[in-house]
Amino acid sequence: MPHAYIAGPLFNEGERWFDEQIEGIAAAAGFTTFLPHRDGTEGKIKGEDNIPKIFAEDVAAIDRADIVIANLNGITTDDGTAWEIGYAYAKGKHIIGVYTDWRLQFKYVSVNIMLECSLNKLVHSLDDLKTYLGETFP
């Protein structure tokens, strides 16, 4: 069964809710998933003793993943999510960005050009994500 890493900000209920919607779509498309705030140490209070563990868990989960699906919403992309995309790109992973925000950073790109050019696909709705996963990973 293919594996998906769900990347995105997770610092408030709205961000976690949206990441969970992405995860649900990936799971329904047949992927096993890693959602950091649910499956890793990230859901716990960060402290001096567990920060290295959080980092190692997330890196290992990206290494195991066949695809990374990233929540890119916001005026700027979450910096941790941006790092995860860069790492996944360097590892040759299939990367899908989900950007439902209407704001554009520049005239011809939705998000930072380095992020956008790292993606295999940028979708603009959860419905588009569902369709893309169904057509690309039947």
C-alpha positions as CSV (number, residue, x, y, z in Angstrom):
1,M,0.0,0.0,0.0
2,P,1.5,3.4,-0.9
3,H,2.4,5.8,1.9
4,A,1.6,9.5,2.1
5,Y,3.2,12.1,4.4
6,I,0.8,15.0,5.2
7,A,2.7,18.2,5.7
8,G,1.3,21.4,6.9
9,P,1.0,23.9,9.8
10,L,-0.5,22.5,12.9
11,F,-0.5,25.3,15.4
12,N,-4.2,25.9,15.7
13,E,-7.4,23.9,15.4
14,G,-8.2,25.3,11.9
15,E,-4.8,24.2,10.5
16,R,-5.0,20.8,12.1
17,W,-8.6,20.4,10.8
18,F,-7.5,21.2,7.2
19,D,-4.5,18.8,7.5
20,E,-6.9,16.1,8.7
21,Q,-9.2,16.7,5.6
22,I,-6.2,16.2,3.4
23,E,-5.3,13.0,5.3
24,G,-8.8,11.7,4.9
25,I,-8.7,12.2,1.2
26,A,-5.4,10.4,0.9
27,A,-6.6,7.5,3.1
28,A,-9.7,7.2,1.0
29,A,-7.5,7.0,-2.1
30,G,-5.8,4.0,-0.7
31,F,-2.7,5.5,1.0
32,T,-1.5,4.7,4.5
33,T,-0.7,8.1,6.0
34,F,1.5,9.8,8.5
35,L,-0.1,12.9,10.0
36,P,2.6,14.5,12.3
37,H,0.2,15.8,15.0
38,R,-1.7,12.5,15.2
39,D,1.0,10.0,14.5
40,G,4.2,11.5,15.9
41,T,5.5,13.2,19.0
42,E,4.5,16.6,17.5
43,G,1.1,16.4,19.1
44,K,2.8,16.5,22.5
45,I,4.4,19.5,24.2
46,K,7.8,20.2,22.7
47,G,10.6,20.2,25.2
48,E,14.4,20.1,25.1
49,D,14.3,16.3,25.4
50,N,11.9,15.5,22.6
51,I,12.7,18.1,19.8
52,P,15.4,15.8,18.3
53,K,12.9,12.9,18.4
54,I,10.2,15.0,16.6
55,F,12.7,15.9,13.9
56,A,13.9,12.3,13.4
57,E,10.3,11.0,13.3
58,D,9.3,13.4,10.6
59,V,12.4,12.8,8.5
60,A,11.9,9.0,8.8
61,A,8.2,9.4,7.8
62,I,9.2,11.4,4.7
63,D,11.8,8.8,3.8
64,R,9.1,6.1,4.0
65,A,6.6,8.1,2.0
66,D,5.8,7.6,-1.7
67,I,4.2,11.0,-1.8
68,V,4.1,14.2,0.3
69,I,0.9,16.2,0.3
70,A,1.4,19.7,1.7
71,N,-1.0,22.3,3.0
72,L,0.4,25.5,1.6
73,N,-2.4,27.9,2.7
74,G,-1.7,31.2,4.3
75,I,0.0,34.5,3.3
76,T,3.3,32.5,3.4
77,T,3.8,28.8,3.6
78,D,4.6,27.5,7.1
79,D,8.4,27.3,7.4
80,G,8.4,23.7,8.6
81,T,6.2,22.7,5.7
82,A,8.6,24.5,3.3
83,W,11.5,22.5,4.8
84,E,9.6,19.2,4.4
85,I,8.9,20.0,0.7
86,G,12.5,20.8,0.1
87,Y,13.7,17.6,1.8
88,A,11.1,15.5,-0.1
89,Y,12.1,17.2,-3.4
90,A,15.8,16.3,-2.7
91,K,14.7,12.7,-2.0
92,G,12.8,12.5,-5.3
93,K,9.3,12.2,-3.8
94,H,6.1,13.0,-5.6
95,I,4.9,16.2,-4.0
96,I,1.4,17.7,-4.2
97,G,0.7,21.2,-2.9
98,V,-2.8,22.1,-1.7
99,Y,-3.4,25.9,-1.9
100,T,-7.0,27.0,-1.5
101,D,-6.1,30.6,-0.6
102,W,-7.2,33.3,-3.1
103,R,-4.2,35.5,-2.5
104,L,-1.3,35.3,-4.8
105,Q,2.3,36.1,-3.8
106,F,3.2,37.1,-7.4
107,K,1.4,37.6,-10.6
108,Y,2.2,34.1,-12.0
109,V,2.7,32.0,-8.9
110,S,0.5,31.1,-6.0
111,V,3.2,30.5,-3.5
112,N,7.0,31.0,-3.3
113,I,8.5,30.1,-6.7
114,M,11.0,27.7,-5.1
115,L,8.2,25.7,-3.5
116,E,5.8,25.9,-6.4
117,C,8.5,24.6,-8.8
118,S,9.3,21.7,-6.4
119,L,5.7,20.4,-6.7
120,N,4.6,17.7,-9.1
121,K,1.1,19.1,-8.8
122,L,-0.6,22.2,-7.2
123,V,-4.3,21.8,-6.6
124,H,-6.6,24.6,-5.5
125,S,-9.3,22.6,-3.6
126,L,-9.8,19.4,-1.7
127,D,-12.1,18.2,-4.5
128,D,-9.2,18.7,-7.0
129,L,-6.9,16.8,-4.6
130,K,-9.3,13.9,-4.6
131,T,-9.6,13.9,-8.4
132,Y,-5.8,14.1,-8.9
133,L,-5.1,11.3,-6.5
134,G,-7.8,9.1,-8.1
135,E,-6.4,9.8,-11.6
136,T,-2.7,9.6,-10.8
137,F,-2.7,6.8,-8.2
138,P,-5.6,4.5,-9.3
